[in-house]
């Protein structure tokens, strides 16, 4: 029967175990420092993303305000054009009524003149 590693009680094996434990502790220290560094990097990235999102939201608000202003300007302009067109139509209607009345009076005058003679 071969002796197991637990049965070996030599000093060299204990030194190997101690060296292995020291290496593992060193590696765990490195992992801990890297993990802390990664957490700080992640927090910085999250802050940057939040700042970028706030800046983007501010740009959206500015763009929405600009679109609203252009829309209001366009609506005002259309209202002015509509009022001007309505005014022109009213003037043309007035003139058409005037021409129609004057034409009717002229025709009646001609009919009366022909009827009298």
DSSP file (Angstrom, degrees, kcal/mol; ACC not computed):
  #  RESIDUE AA STRUCTURE BP1 BP2  ACC     N-H-->O    O-->H-N    N-H-->O    O-->H-N    TCO  KAPPA ALPHA  PHI   PSI    X-CA   Y-CA   Z-CA
    1    1 A X              0   0    0      0, 0.0     2,-0.3     0, 0.0     0, 0.0   0.000 360.0 360.0 360.0 133.9    0.0    0.0    0.0
    2    2 A X        -     0   0    0      1,-0.1     2,-0.2     0, 0.0     0, 0.0  -0.628 360.0-114.1 -84.0 139.4    1.3    3.4   -1.0
    3    3 A X        -     0   0    0     -2,-0.3    -1,-0.1     1,-0.1     2,-0.1  -0.505  30.7-127.5 -73.0 141.8    1.3    6.0    1.7
    4    4 A X    >>  -     0   0    0     -2,-0.2     4,-0.9     1,-0.1     3,-0.6  -0.297  27.5-101.2 -81.7 171.3   -1.1    9.0    1.1
    5    5 A X  T 34 S+     0   0    0      1,-0.2     3,-0.1     2,-0.2    -1,-0.1   0.776 123.7  57.7 -66.9 -23.6    0.0   12.6    1.1
    6    6 A X  T 34 S+     0   0    0      1,-0.2    -1,-0.2     3,-0.1    -3,-0.0   0.807 101.9  55.3 -73.4 -28.1   -1.5   12.8    4.6
    7    7 A X  T <4 S+     0   0    0     -3,-0.6     2,-0.7     2,-0.0    -1,-0.2   0.741  88.5  89.0 -75.6 -21.5    0.7   10.1    5.8
    8    8 A X     <  +     0   0    0     -4,-0.9     0, 0.0     1,-0.1     0, 0.0  -0.669  51.5 175.6 -78.9 118.6    3.8   11.9    4.6
    9    9 A X        +     0   0    0     -2,-0.7     2,-0.2     4,-0.0    -1,-0.1  -0.288  24.3 141.9-118.1  45.9    4.9   14.1    7.5
   10   10 A X     >  -     0   0    0      1,-0.1     4,-1.2     4,-0.0     3,-0.2  -0.542  57.9-125.5 -89.1 157.7    8.0   15.6    6.0
   11   11 A X  H  > S+     0   0    0      1,-0.2     4,-2.1     2,-0.2     5,-0.1   0.801 107.7  61.3 -69.2 -30.9    9.2   19.1    6.6
   12   12 A X  H  > S+     0   0    0      1,-0.2     4,-2.1     2,-0.2    -1,-0.2   0.876 101.9  52.4 -65.6 -37.3    9.4   19.8    2.9
   13   13 A X  H  > S+     0   0    0      2,-0.2     4,-2.3     1,-0.2    -1,-0.2   0.902 108.4  50.5 -66.0 -40.1    5.7   19.1    2.4
   14   14 A X  H  X S+     0   0    0     -4,-1.2     4,-2.5     1,-0.2    -2,-0.2   0.901 109.4  51.0 -63.9 -39.5    4.9   21.6    5.1
   15   15 A X  H  X S+     0   0    0     -4,-2.1     4,-2.6     2,-0.2    -1,-0.2   0.894 109.4  51.1 -64.0 -38.7    7.1   24.2    3.5
   16   16 A X  H  X S+     0   0    0     -4,-2.1     4,-2.5     2,-0.2    -2,-0.2   0.907 111.0  48.3 -63.7 -41.1    5.3   23.5    0.1
   17   17 A X  H  X S+     0   0    0     -4,-2.3     4,-2.7     2,-0.2    -2,-0.2   0.911 112.1  48.3 -65.8 -41.2    1.9   24.0    1.8
   18   18 A X  H  X S+     0   0    0     -4,-2.5     4,-2.5     2,-0.2    -2,-0.2   0.917 112.4  48.8 -65.0 -42.1    3.0   27.2    3.5
   19   19 A X  H  X S+     0   0    0     -4,-2.6     4,-2.5     2,-0.2    -2,-0.2   0.899 112.1  49.6 -63.6 -40.0    4.4   28.5    0.2
   20   20 A X  H  X S+     0   0    0     -4,-2.5     4,-2.7     2,-0.2    -2,-0.2   0.917 110.9  49.2 -65.3 -42.2    1.1   27.6   -1.5
   21   21 A X  H  X S+     0   0    0     -4,-2.7     4,-2.6     2,-0.2    -2,-0.2   0.905 111.1  50.1 -62.8 -41.6   -0.9   29.3    1.2
   22   22 A X  H  X S+     0   0    0     -4,-2.5     4,-2.5     2,-0.2    -2,-0.2   0.915 111.3  48.7 -63.7 -42.7    1.3   32.4    0.9
   23   23 A X  H  X S+     0   0    0     -4,-2.5     4,-2.9     2,-0.2    -2,-0.2   0.926 112.1  48.7 -62.5 -44.0    0.8   32.4   -2.9
   24   24 A X  H  X S+     0   0    0     -4,-2.7     4,-2.6     2,-0.2    -2,-0.2   0.908 111.7  49.1 -62.8 -41.5   -3.0   32.0   -2.5
   25   25 A X  H  X S+     0   0    0     -4,-2.6     4,-2.2     2,-0.2    -1,-0.2   0.903 112.4  48.7 -64.3 -39.8   -3.1   34.8    0.0
   26   26 A X  H  X S+     0   0    0     -4,-2.5     4,-2.4     2,-0.2    -2,-0.2   0.924 112.1  48.4 -64.4 -44.3   -1.1   37.0   -2.3
   27   27 A X  H  X S+     0   0    0     -4,-2.9     4,-2.9     1,-0.2    -2,-0.2   0.898 110.9  50.6 -63.2 -39.9   -3.4   36.1   -5.2
   28   28 A X  H  X S+     0   0    0     -4,-2.6     4,-2.6     2,-0.2    -1,-0.2   0.885 109.2  51.7 -65.6 -37.4   -6.4   36.9   -3.1
   29   29 A X  H  X S+     0   0    0     -4,-2.2     4,-2.3     2,-0.2    -2,-0.2   0.917 111.6  47.1 -62.3 -42.5   -4.9   40.3   -2.2
   30   30 A X  H  X S+     0   0    0     -4,-2.4     4,-2.7     2,-0.2    -2,-0.2   0.916 111.9  49.9 -64.1 -43.2   -4.4   41.0   -5.9
   31   31 A X  H  X S+     0   0    0     -4,-2.9     4,-2.9     1,-0.2    -2,-0.2   0.911 110.4  51.0 -61.7 -42.2   -8.0   39.9   -6.6
   32   32 A X  H  X S+     0   0    0     -4,-2.6     4,-2.3     2,-0.2    -1,-0.2   0.916 112.2  45.6 -62.5 -43.5   -9.3   42.1   -3.9
   33   33 A X  H  X S+     0   0    0     -4,-2.3     4,-2.2     2,-0.2    -2,-0.2   0.899 114.6  47.8 -68.3 -39.1   -7.3   45.1   -5.2
   34   34 A X  H  X S+     0   0    0     -4,-2.7     4,-2.8     2,-0.2    -2,-0.2   0.908 111.2  51.6 -66.0 -40.9   -8.4   44.4   -8.8
   35   35 A X  H  X S+     0   0    0     -4,-2.9     4,-2.4     2,-0.2    -2,-0.2   0.915 110.1  48.6 -62.1 -43.3  -12.0   44.0   -7.6
   36   36 A X  H  X S+     0   0    0     -4,-2.3     4,-2.3     2,-0.2    -1,-0.2   0.916 112.1  49.5 -61.6 -42.5  -11.8   47.4   -5.8
   37   37 A X  H  X S+     0   0    0     -4,-2.2     4,-2.4     1,-0.2    -2,-0.2   0.912 111.0  49.3 -63.2 -42.7  -10.4   49.0   -8.9
   38   38 A X  H  X S+     0   0    0     -4,-2.8     4,-2.7     2,-0.2    -1,-0.2   0.886 109.9  51.6 -63.8 -39.1  -13.1   47.5  -11.1
   39   39 A X  H  X S+     0   0    0     -4,-2.4     4,-2.5     2,-0.2    -2,-0.2   0.913 110.5  48.1 -64.9 -41.7  -15.8   48.7   -8.7
   40   40 A X  H  X S+     0   0    0     -4,-2.3     4,-2.5     2,-0.2    -2,-0.2   0.913 112.5  49.4 -63.9 -41.4  -14.3   52.2   -8.8
   41   41 A X  H  X S+     0   0    0     -4,-2.4     4,-2.5     2,-0.2    -2,-0.2   0.903 110.9  49.4 -63.0 -41.2  -14.2   52.1  -12.6
   42   42 A X  H  X S+     0   0    0     -4,-2.7     4,-2.5     2,-0.2    -2,-0.2   0.906 111.1  49.5 -65.3 -41.1  -17.8   50.9  -12.8
   43   43 A X  H  X S+     0   0    0     -4,-2.5     4,-2.4     2,-0.2    -2,-0.2   0.907 111.9  48.7 -63.7 -41.3  -18.9   53.7  -10.5
   44   44 A X  H  X S+     0   0    0     -4,-2.5     4,-2.4     2,-0.2    -2,-0.2   0.911 111.9  49.3 -64.6 -41.5  -17.1   56.2  -12.6
   45   45 A X  H  X S+     0   0    0     -4,-2.5     4,-2.6     2,-0.2    -2,-0.2   0.900 110.5  50.6 -63.4 -40.7  -18.7   54.7  -15.8
   46   46 A X  H  X S+     0   0    0     -4,-2.5     4,-2.4     2,-0.2    -2,-0.2   0.908 110.5  49.0 -64.8 -41.7  -22.1   54.9  -14.2
   47   47 A X  H  X S+     0   0    0     -4,-2.4     4,-2.5     2,-0.2    -2,-0.2   0.916 112.0  49.5 -62.7 -42.1  -21.6   58.6  -13.2
   48   48 A X  H  X S+     0   0    0     -4,-2.4     4,-2.7     1,-0.2    -2,-0.2   0.914 110.7  49.7 -63.1 -42.6  -20.4   59.3  -16.8
   49   49 A X  H  X S+     0   0    0     -4,-2.6     4,-2.5     2,-0.2    -1,-0.2   0.904 111.0  49.5 -63.3 -40.8  -23.5   57.6  -18.2
   50   50 A X  H  X S+     0   0    0     -4,-2.4     4,-2.5     2,-0.2    -2,-0.2   0.907 111.8  48.4 -64.7 -41.2  -25.8   59.5  -15.9
   51   51 A X  H  X S+     0   0    0     -4,-2.5     4,-2.5     2,-0.2    -2,-0.2   0.922 112.6  48.4 -64.3 -43.0  -24.1   62.8  -16.9
   52   52 A X  H  X S+     0   0    0     -4,-2.7     4,-2.6     1,-0.2    -2,-0.2   0.893 111.3  50.4 -63.7 -39.2  -24.4   61.9  -20.6
   53   53 A X  H  X S+     0   0    0     -4,-2.5     4,-2.6     2,-0.2    -2,-0.2   0.912 110.7  49.0 -65.7 -41.3  -28.1   61.0  -20.1
   54   54 A X  H  X S+     0   0    0     -4,-2.5     4,-2.2     2,-0.2    -2,-0.2   0.907 112.3  48.6 -63.9 -40.8  -28.8   64.3  -18.3
   55   55 A X  H  X S+     0   0    0     -4,-2.5     4,-2.1     2,-0.2    -2,-0.2   0.911 112.0  49.1 -64.6 -41.4  -27.0   66.2  -21.1
   56   56 A X  H  X S+     0   0    0     -4,-2.6     4,-2.4     2,-0.2    -2,-0.2   0.902 110.2  50.8 -65.0 -40.6  -29.0   64.2  -23.7
   57   57 A X  H  X S+     0   0    0     -4,-2.6     4,-2.4     2,-0.2    -1,-0.2   0.894 109.1  51.6 -64.3 -38.5  -32.3   65.0  -21.9
   58   58 A X  H  X S+     0   0    0     -4,-2.2     4,-2.4     2,-0.2    -1,-0.2   0.898 110.0  49.4 -63.8 -39.5  -31.4   68.7  -21.8
   59   59 A X  H  X S+     0   0    0     -4,-2.1     4,-2.7     2,-0.2    -2,-0.2   0.886 109.5  51.8 -66.3 -38.0  -30.7   68.6  -25.6
   60   60 A X  H  X S+     0   0    0     -4,-2.4     4,-2.8     2,-0.2    -2,-0.2   0.915 110.1  48.9 -62.5 -42.3  -34.1   66.8  -26.1
   61   61 A X  H  X S+     0   0    0     -4,-2.4     4,-2.6     2,-0.2    -2,-0.2   0.926 112.6  47.6 -63.3 -44.1  -35.8   69.6  -24.1
   62   62 A X  H  X S+     0   0    0     -4,-2.4     4,-2.3     2,-0.2    -2,-0.2   0.910 113.4  48.1 -63.4 -41.5  -34.1   72.3  -26.1
   63   63 A X  H  X S+     0   0    0     -4,-2.7     4,-2.7     2,-0.2    -2,-0.2   0.905 111.3  50.1 -65.6 -41.3  -35.0   70.5  -29.3
   64   64 A X  H  X S+     0   0    0     -4,-2.8     4,-2.7     2,-0.2    -2,-0.2   0.916 110.9  49.6 -62.9 -42.3  -38.6   70.1  -28.2
   65   65 A X  H  X S+     0   0    0     -4,-2.6     4,-2.3     2,-0.2    -2,-0.2   0.902 111.6  49.1 -62.2 -40.4  -38.7   73.8  -27.3
   66   66 A X  H  X S+     0   0    0     -4,-2.3     4,-2.5     2,-0.2    -2,-0.2   0.916 111.5  48.4 -65.6 -42.8  -37.3   74.7  -30.7
   67   67 A X  H  X S+     0   0    0     -4,-2.7     4,-2.7     1,-0.2    -2,-0.2   0.910 111.3  51.1 -63.0 -41.9  -39.8   72.5  -32.5
   68   68 A X  H  X S+     0   0    0     -4,-2.7     4,-2.7     2,-0.2    -2,-0.2   0.905 110.1  49.5 -61.6 -41.2  -42.6   74.1  -30.5
   69   69 A X  H  X S+     0   0    0     -4,-2.3     4,-2.6     2,-0.2    -2,-0.2   0.920 112.5  46.9 -64.6 -43.5  -41.4   77.6  -31.4
   70   70 A X  H  X S+     0   0    0     -4,-2.5     4,-2.6     2,-0.2    -2,-0.2   0.906 113.0  49.7 -64.8 -40.7  -41.2   76.7  -35.1
   71   71 A X  H  X S+     0   0    0     -4,-2.7     4,-2.6     2,-0.2    -2,-0.2   0.918 111.8  47.8 -64.2 -42.9  -44.7   75.1  -34.9
   72   72 A X  H  X S+     0   0    0     -4,-2.7     4,-2.6     2,-0.2    -2,-0.2   0.914 111.9  50.1 -64.4 -41.8  -46.1   78.2  -33.2
   73   73 A X  H  X S+     0   0    0     -4,-2.6     4,-2.5     2,-0.2    -2,-0.2   0.923 111.9  48.4 -60.2 -44.4  -44.5   80.5  -35.8
   74   74 A X  H  X S+     0   0    0     -4,-2.6     4,-2.6     2,-0.2    -2,-0.2   0.908 111.7  48.8 -63.9 -42.5  -46.0   78.3  -38.6
   75   75 A X  H  X S+     0   0    0     -4,-2.6     4,-2.3     2,-0.2    -1,-0.2   0.913 112.2  48.8 -64.6 -41.7  -49.4   78.4  -37.0
   76   76 A X  H  X S+     0   0    0     -4,-2.6     4,-2.4     2,-0.2    -2,-0.2   0.915 111.9  49.3 -62.6 -42.5  -49.3   82.2  -36.5
   77   77 A X  H  X S+     0   0    0     -4,-2.5     4,-2.7     1,-0.2    -2,-0.2   0.920 110.8  49.3 -64.0 -43.5  -48.1   82.6  -40.1
   78   78 A X  H  X S+     0   0    0     -4,-2.6     4,-2.6     1,-0.2    -1,-0.2   0.893 110.2  51.7 -62.6 -39.0  -50.9   80.4  -41.4
   79   79 A X  H  X S+     0   0    0     -4,-2.3     4,-2.4     2,-0.2    -2,-0.2   0.917 110.8  47.8 -62.9 -42.6  -53.4   82.4  -39.3
   80   80 A X  H  X S+     0   0    0     -4,-2.4     4,-2.6     2,-0.2    -2,-0.2   0.925 113.0  48.0 -63.5 -44.1  -52.2   85.6  -40.8
   81   81 A X  H  X S+     0   0    0     -4,-2.7     4,-2.6     1,-0.2    -2,-0.2   0.895 111.5  50.7 -63.6 -39.5  -52.3   84.2  -44.3
   82   82 A X  H  X S+     0   0    0     -4,-2.6     4,-2.6     2,-0.2    -2,-0.2   0.913 111.1  48.1 -63.8 -42.8  -55.8   82.9  -43.7
   83   83 A X  H  X S+     0   0    0     -4,-2.4     4,-2.3     2,-0.2    -2,-0.2   0.917 113.1  47.9 -64.2 -42.4  -57.0   86.3  -42.4
   84   84 A X  H  X S+     0   0    0     -4,-2.6     4,-2.3     2,-0.2    -2,-0.2   0.909 112.7  48.3 -65.6 -41.6  -55.4   88.1  -45.4
   85   85 A X  H  X S+     0   0    0     -4,-2.6     4,-2.6     2,-0.2    -2,-0.2   0.913 111.5  49.9 -64.6 -42.6  -57.0   85.6  -47.9
   86   86 A X  H  X S+     0   0    0     -4,-2.6     4,-2.5     1,-0.2    -2,-0.2   0.906 110.2  51.2 -61.8 -40.8  -60.4   86.0  -46.2
   87   87 A X  H  X S+     0   0    0     -4,-2.3     4,-2.3     2,-0.2    -2,-0.2   0.914 110.7  48.3 -62.8 -42.9  -60.0   89.8  -46.4
   88   88 A X  H  X S+     0   0    0     -4,-2.3     4,-2.7     2,-0.2    -2,-0.2   0.912 111.2  50.1 -63.9 -42.6  -59.2   89.6  -50.1
   89   89 A X  H  X S+     0   0    0     -4,-2.6     4,-2.7     1,-0.2    -2,-0.2   0.907 109.8  51.5 -62.7 -40.7  -62.2   87.3  -50.7
   90   90 A X  H  X S+     0   0    0     -4,-2.5     4,-2.4     2,-0.2    -2,-0.2   0.917 110.9  47.9 -62.0 -42.6  -64.4   89.8  -48.9
   91   91 A X  H  X S+     0   0    0     -4,-2.3     4,-2.6     2,-0.2    -2,-0.2   0.932 112.8  48.1 -62.9 -45.4  -63.1   92.6  -51.0
   92   92 A X  H  X S+     0   0    0     -4,-2.7     4,-2.7     1,-0.2    -2,-0.2   0.894 111.1  51.0 -63.1 -39.3  -63.7   90.6  -54.2
   93   93 A X  H  X S+     0   0    0     -4,-2.7     4,-2.6     2,-0.2    -1,-0.2   0.923 109.8  50.5 -62.7 -43.3  -67.2   89.7  -53.1
   94   94 A X  H  X S+     0   0    0     -4,-2.4     4,-2.3     1,-0.2    -2,-0.2   0.930 113.0  45.7 -58.7 -46.7  -67.9   93.4  -52.4
   95   95 A X  H  X S+     0   0    0     -4,-2.6     4,-3.0     2,-0.2     5,-0.2   0.894 111.6  51.7 -65.9 -39.5  -66.7   94.3  -55.9
   96   96 A X  H  X S+     0   0    0     -4,-2.7     4,-2.6     2,-0.2    -1,-0.2   0.908 110.4  48.6 -64.0 -41.0  -68.6   91.5  -57.5
   97   97 A X  H  X S+     0   0    0     -4,-2.6     4,-2.7     2,-0.2     5,-0.2   0.925 112.4  49.6 -63.0 -42.8  -71.8   92.6  -55.8
   98   98 A X  H  X S+     0   0    0     -4,-2.3     4,-2.7     2,-0.2    -2,-0.2   0.926 112.5  46.2 -61.0 -46.2  -71.1   96.1  -56.9
   99   99 A X  H  X S+     0   0    0     -4,-3.0     4,-2.7     2,-0.2    -1,-0.2   0.906 113.1  50.1 -63.7 -40.8  -70.5   95.0  -60.5
  100  100 A X  H  X S+     0   0    0     -4,-2.6     4,-2.6    -5,-0.2    -2,-0.2   0.925 112.8  45.9 -64.0 -44.3  -73.7   92.9  -60.4
  101  101 A X  H  X S+     0   0    0     -4,-2.7     4,-2.6     2,-0.2    -2,-0.2   0.927 114.9  47.0 -64.1 -45.4  -75.8   95.7  -59.1
  102  102 A X  H  X S+     0   0    0     -4,-2.7     4,-2.5    -5,-0.2    -2,-0.2   0.896 113.1  49.2 -65.5 -38.2  -74.4   98.2  -61.6
  103  103 A X  H  X S+     0   0    0     -4,-2.7     4,-2.7    -5,-0.2    -2,-0.2   0.915 111.4  49.5 -64.4 -43.0  -74.9   95.7  -64.4
  104  104 A X  H  X S+     0   0    0     -4,-2.6     4,-2.6     2,-0.2    -2,-0.2   0.907 111.8  48.1 -62.5 -42.2  -78.5   95.1  -63.3
  105  105 A X  H  X S+     0   0    0     -4,-2.6     4,-2.6     2,-0.2    -2,-0.2   0.910 112.2  49.7 -64.6 -42.0  -79.2   98.8  -63.1
  106  106 A X  H  X S+     0   0    0     -4,-2.5     4,-2.4     2,-0.2    -2,-0.2   0.924 112.2  47.2 -63.6 -43.9  -77.6   99.3  -66.6
  107  107 A X  H  X S+     0   0    0     -4,-2.7     4,-2.8     2,-0.2    -2,-0.2   0.918 112.7  49.3 -64.3 -43.1  -79.7   96.5  -68.1
  108  108 A X  H  X S+     0   0    0     -4,-2.6     4,-2.8     2,-0.2     5,-0.2   0.897 110.5  51.5 -62.4 -39.3  -82.9   97.8  -66.4
  109  109 A X  H  X S+     0   0    0     -4,-2.6     4,-2.5     2,-0.2    -2,-0.2   0.917 111.3  46.9 -62.3 -43.0  -82.0  101.3  -67.8
  110  110 A X  H  X S+     0   0    0     -4,-2.4     4,-2.8     2,-0.2     5,-0.2   0.920 113.1  49.0 -65.3 -43.1  -81.6   99.8  -71.3
  111  111 A X  H  X S+     0   0    0     -4,-2.8     4,-2.3     1,-0.2    -2,-0.2   0.917 113.3  46.8 -63.6 -43.0  -84.9   97.9  -71.0
  112  112 A X  H  X S+     0   0    0     -4,-2.8     4,-2.2     2,-0.2    -1,-0.2   0.913 112.7  49.8 -65.1 -42.2  -86.7  101.0  -69.7
  113  113 A X  H  X S+     0   0    0     -4,-2.5     4,-1.9     1,-0.2    -2,-0.2   0.913 113.4  45.7 -63.3 -43.1  -85.2  103.1  -72.5
  114  114 A X  H  < S+     0   0    0     -4,-2.8    -1,-0.2     1,-0.2    -2,-0.2   0.864 112.9  51.1 -68.1 -33.8  -86.2  100.5  -75.1
  115  115 A X  H  < S+     0   0    0     -4,-2.3    -2,-0.2    -5,-0.2    -1,-0.2   0.850 110.4  48.9 -71.7 -32.9  -89.7  100.2  -73.6
  116  116 A X  H  <        0   0    0     -4,-2.2    -2,-0.2     1,-0.2    -1,-0.2   0.863 360.0 360.0 -75.9 -36.8  -90.2  104.0  -73.6
  117  117 A X     <        0   0    0     -4,-1.9    -1,-0.2    -5,-0.2    -2,-0.2   0.467 360.0 360.0 -87.7 360.0  -89.1  104.4  -77.2
